[in-house]
């Protein structure tokens, strides 16, 4: 083995043709490498979280009383958790770091309650993290530190059936300063502690080894751990990243189209409010139609009726009676097949176009 020291700072060690440079080294000018560059952690596709910068908002950009209950999804892929309902209003906020568009804004509505956000990672997307060191990083700030003075972050392992995670990960929120008790089969892989978030944007990170036996899913969780809050105070969060390794790297920002497509695997809200599709009647009261989601959804989705208006089966001579009844019969690739019973006056085996009255909307939900 040969060792060469440069300026008593950098050491190059050669053994069997491999060269190791220690400690961390910065090179000025051009560097030419002959052979393969083999990083110990990925250079791209590092971030295992989806919509970490909160740009995708299919369900809407504001969630207030009635839409901000405990254990409900808000901005895409992010689940709101709180100690009772209507604890915080949620917005896609333009309060954001330099060169960033959005953050998630959590606005205190019901005082003296804990709250937070979590993302559950699908088994297929986190299996490579299990048994390894990981780092969860994000940018955050608060509107005032007089009350929101204890923000924590956790990396959680789910050790039961893959992708059947208890989405409400908190069993009991506990007293101020004490970490919440998690639901069954959920374990903190790190020891969450106060990150001392301030009124200025900064990056915070926690690391852990995913070593809980039989882990199948990984969850990240950020929360306010205080029970003395003031209405109108804000916690802002953005640029969330979970990556392999023990160090936080700069946030990996994917293009919007790619990020949106990843979100569509879990939730699909048709643009313009409502599914428009073609189908064929199978009786005088029912027709079957196919809707192209654009991506293969995680599982056969559930229907989410956004409002109570109705749909109609249109044809060249007009339309049938309206109905609000839908059922999903199958999913093939990126095509979801549905039945629309409850009509009258259809001609059997005739093509129809599905149309909506008013602002009727049906979304498709395959969230974890």
C-alpha positions in Angstrom: 0.0 0.0 0.0 1.2 3.5 -0.9 0.2 6.6 1.0 0.6 10.2 -0.3 -0.1 13.3 1.8 -1.0 16.6 0.2 -0.4 19.7 2.3 -0.8 17.6 5.4 -4.5 17.7 4.8 -5.6 15.0 2.3 -4.5 11.4 2.3 -4.7 9.1 -0.7 -4.4 5.4 0.1 -4.0 2.9 -2.7 -4.7 -0.8 -2.3 -5.4 -3.3 -5.0 -6.0 -0.5 -7.5 -8.6 1.3 -5.4 -7.8 4.8 -4.0 -9.4 6.2 -0.9 -9.3 10.0 -0.2 -9.7 11.2 3.4 -11.1 13.4 4.8 -13.7 15.2 2.7 -12.0 16.9 -0.2 -12.8 19.9 -2.5 -11.2 20.1 -5.9 -10.7 23.3 -7.8 -10.5 23.0 -11.6 -11.1 20.0 -13.8 -11.0 16.5 -12.4 -10.7 13.5 -14.8 -11.6 10.1 -13.5 -10.6 6.9 -15.4 -12.8 4.0 -14.4 -16.1 3.9 -12.6 -17.2 6.4 -10.0 -18.9 4.3 -7.3 -20.7 6.5 -4.7 -21.5 4.9 -1.3 -25.0 6.6 -1.5 -27.0 7.5 -4.6 -26.2 10.7 -6.5 -29.8 10.9 -7.9 -33.1 9.5 -6.9 -32.0 10.0 -3.3 -35.3 11.4 -2.0 -37.8 8.6 -1.0 -40.5 11.2 -0.2 -43.1 12.4 -2.7 -44.2 16.1 -3.0 -41.6 17.1 -0.4 -41.9 20.7 -1.5 -45.7 20.7 -1.4 -46.2 21.9 -5.0 -48.9 19.3 -5.9 -52.3 20.1 -4.4 -55.0 18.0 -6.1 -57.4 18.1 -3.2 -57.1 21.9 -2.9 -54.8 24.5 -1.4 -56.7 25.3 1.8 -58.1 23.0 4.4 -60.2 24.6 7.2 -62.9 23.4 9.6 -64.5 20.2 8.1 -61.5 19.4 6.0 -58.7 19.6 8.6 -59.7 16.8 10.9 -57.2 14.4 12.5 -55.9 11.7 10.1 -56.9 13.3 6.8 -54.8 13.8 3.7 -54.3 17.5 2.6 -51.6 18.5 0.2 -50.7 15.4 -1.9 -49.1 12.5 0.1 -49.2 14.3 3.4 -51.5 13.2 6.2 -52.5 15.7 8.9 -52.3 14.4 12.5 -53.7 16.3 15.5 -54.9 15.9 19.0 -58.7 16.3 18.1 -60.1 17.9 15.0 -59.7 21.5 13.6 -56.5 22.0 15.5 -54.7 23.7 12.6 -55.8 25.1 9.2 -53.6 23.8 6.4 -52.6 25.8 3.4 -50.3 25.6 0.4 -48.4 28.7 1.5 -46.3 31.0 -0.6 -44.2 31.7 2.5 -41.1 29.8 1.3 -37.3 29.9 1.2 -35.5 31.7 -1.6 -35.9 30.0 -5.0 -38.8 27.9 -3.7 -42.5 28.3 -4.4 -44.4 26.8 -1.5 -44.4 25.4 2.0 -47.1 23.7 4.0 -48.5 26.3 6.4 -50.0 24.9 9.7 -52.1 27.7 11.3 -53.1 27.1 14.9 -57.0 27.2 15.3 -57.6 25.2 18.5 -55.1 26.2 21.1 -53.1 24.0 23.5 -53.1 20.9 21.2 -50.3 19.0 19.5 -50.3 18.6 15.7 -48.1 17.5 12.8 -47.8 15.9 9.4 -46.7 12.5 8.2 -45.9 10.6 5.0 -46.1 6.9 4.7 -43.7 5.4 2.1 -45.0 2.4 0.1 -43.1 -0.9 0.7 -41.8 -1.0 -2.9 -40.2 2.4 -2.5 -38.6 2.0 0.9 -37.5 -1.6 0.9 -33.9 -0.5 0.1 -33.8 1.7 3.2 -34.7 -1.1 5.7 -31.6 -2.2 7.6 -29.6 0.9 6.6 -28.9 4.3 8.0 -31.2 7.0 6.8 -31.5 10.8 7.2 -34.7 12.8 7.2 -34.2 16.5 6.5 -36.5 19.5 5.9 -36.6 23.3 6.0 -38.9 24.9 8.6 -39.6 28.1 10.5 -42.3 29.4 12.9 -44.1 32.7 12.9 -43.1 33.2 16.6 -41.1 31.2 19.1 -43.1 32.4 22.2 -45.3 29.3 22.0 -44.2 27.1 19.0 -40.9 26.5 20.6 -40.6 22.7 20.4 -40.8 21.1 17.0 -39.6 17.5 16.6 -39.2 15.0 13.8 -39.4 11.2 13.8 -38.4 8.3 11.5 -40.9 5.5 12.2 -40.9 1.8 11.2 -44.0 -0.2 10.6 -43.5 -3.9 11.4 -46.7 -5.5 10.3 -48.4 -6.3 6.9 -46.8 -4.3 4.1 -48.8 -1.2 3.0 -51.5 -1.8 5.6 -50.1 0.9 7.9 -52.2 2.6 10.6 -52.3 6.0 9.0 -53.1 7.7 12.4 -49.7 6.8 13.7 -50.3 8.5 17.1 -52.1 6.5 19.8 -51.7 9.1 22.5 -50.1 12.6 22.2 -48.8 12.8 25.8 -48.0 15.8 27.8 -45.9 18.7 26.5 -42.3 17.8 25.8 -43.0 14.1 25.9 -42.9 12.2 22.6 -46.3 10.8 21.5 -47.1 7.1 22.0 -47.3 5.4 18.7 -50.0 3.0 17.6 -49.3 -0.7 17.6 -46.5 -2.0 15.3 -45.0 1.4 14.9 -41.6 2.3 16.4 -39.5 5.4 16.5 -36.1 4.6 15.0 -34.6 7.8 16.2 -35.0 9.5 19.6 -37.0 12.7 18.7 -35.7 15.8 20.4 -36.5 19.6 20.2 -35.0 20.9 17.0 -35.2 24.6 18.2 -36.9 25.9 15.1 -36.7 29.7 14.8 -38.5 32.4 12.8 -35.9 32.1 10.0 -35.7 29.4 7.4 -33.2 26.7 8.3 -32.5 23.1 7.4 -33.1 20.5 10.2 -32.3 16.8 10.1 -32.5 13.6 12.1 -30.8 10.2 11.3 -31.5 6.6 12.3 -30.9 3.0 11.5 -34.0 1.2 10.3 -33.3 -1.9 12.4 -36.7 -2.8 13.8 -37.4 -6.5 13.0 -39.9 -7.2 10.2 -40.1 -3.6 9.1 -42.1 -3.2 5.9 -42.9 0.5 5.7 -41.1 3.7 6.8 -42.9 6.8 7.9 -41.6 10.4 8.5 -43.4 12.5 11.1 -42.9 16.2 12.0 -44.9 17.7 14.9 -45.3 20.5 17.4 -44.7 19.0 20.8 -46.2 21.8 22.9 -49.6 22.1 24.6 -49.5 25.9 25.2 -50.2 27.5 21.8 -51.7 30.8 20.5 -54.3 30.9 17.8 -52.8 32.3 14.6 -49.3 31.1 15.1 -47.8 29.3 12.0 -45.5 26.4 11.5 -44.1 26.3 7.9 -42.4 23.2 6.5 -40.9 22.5 3.0 -38.1 20.6 1.2 -38.7 17.3 3.0 -36.2 14.6 2.1 -35.6 11.0 3.3 -32.4 9.5 1.9 -30.0 6.6 2.6 -26.9 7.6 4.6 -26.1 9.4 7.8 -25.8 12.9 6.3 -28.4 15.3 4.8 -27.7 16.3 1.2 -29.2 19.3 -0.7 -32.9 18.8 -1.5 -33.4 16.9 -4.7 -36.0 18.9 -6.7 -37.7 16.9 -9.4 -39.5 18.5 -12.2 -43.2 19.2 -11.6 -44.6 16.8 -14.1 -42.6 13.9 -12.6 -43.7 14.9 -9.1 -47.4 15.1 -10.1 -47.2 11.7 -11.8 -45.9 10.1 -8.6 -48.8 11.7 -6.7 -51.3 10.3 -9.2 -50.4 6.8 -8.2 -52.1 7.5 -4.8 -54.8 10.1 -5.6 -56.4 11.3 -8.8 -58.6 14.4 -9.0 -59.7 14.9 -12.6 -58.8 18.3 -13.9 -61.9 20.5 -14.4 -63.9 18.8 -11.7 -65.4 15.5 -12.7 -64.7 12.4 -14.8 -65.4 12.6 -18.5 -65.4 9.2 -20.2 -67.0 7.0 -22.8 -68.9 3.8 -22.2 -71.5 1.4 -23.3 -74.8 0.7 -21.7 -75.3 -2.9 -20.4 -79.0 -2.5 -19.7 -81.6 0.2 -19.8 -80.4 1.6 -16.4 -76.7 1.0 -16.3 -73.7 1.7 -18.4 -70.0 0.8 -18.0 -67.2 3.1 -18.8 -63.4 3.3 -18.6 -61.4 6.2 -17.3 -57.7 6.6 -18.1 -55.9 7.7 -15.0 -52.6 8.2 -16.7 -50.6 6.1 -14.3 -51.2 2.8 -12.6 -52.6 3.5 -9.2 -51.2 1.7 -6.2 -54.3 -0.4 -5.7 -57.9 -0.4 -7.1 -59.0 3.0 -5.8 -61.9 4.0 -3.7 -64.3 6.7 -4.9 -64.4 10.1 -3.2 -67.5 12.1 -3.9 -66.5 15.7 -3.6 -70.0 17.1 -3.9 -73.5 15.9 -4.4 -74.4 17.0 -7.9 -75.2 14.3 -10.5 -73.9 12.8 -13.7 -75.7 12.1 -16.9 -75.2 9.6 -19.8 -75.1 11.7 -23.0 -75.8 10.5 -26.5 -76.5 12.1 -29.9 -80.2 12.6 -29.0 -79.7 14.1 -25.6 -79.1 12.6 -22.2 -80.7 10.1 -19.8 -81.9 10.8 -16.3 -79.1 11.7 -13.9 -77.7 9.7 -11.0 -75.0 10.1 -8.4 -74.2 6.4 -8.1 -70.8 5.0 -9.2 -69.1 1.7 -8.5 -65.6 0.6 -9.5 -65.6 -2.8 -11.1 -62.0 -3.3 -12.1 -58.6 -1.8 -12.7 -56.4 -2.7 -15.6 -53.1 -0.9 -15.9 -53.9 2.8 -15.9 -57.5 2.2 -16.8 -60.2 2.2 -14.1 -63.5 0.6 -15.1 -66.7 1.8 -13.5 -70.4 1.1 -13.5 -72.9 3.9 -13.4 -76.3 2.4 -12.4 -79.4 4.2 -11.5 -80.3 5.7 -14.9 -83.5 5.1 -16.8 -84.3 5.1 -20.5 -81.0 3.9 -21.8 -80.8 1.8 -24.9 -79.0 -1.4 -24.3 -75.6 -1.8 -25.8 -75.4 1.8 -27.0 -72.4 4.1 -26.6 -72.7 7.0 -24.2 -70.5 9.8 -22.9 -70.4 10.4 -19.2 -71.1 14.0 -18.3 -71.6 16.0 -15.1 -74.2 18.4 -13.9 -72.9 21.5 -12.1 -69.5 21.0 -10.5 -69.9 17.4 -9.7 -66.6 15.7 -9.0 -65.5 12.1 -8.3 -61.9 11.5 -7.2 -60.0 8.3 -7.0 -58.2 7.4 -3.7 -55.4 4.8 -3.3 -53.6 6.3 -0.4 -51.8 4.2 2.2 
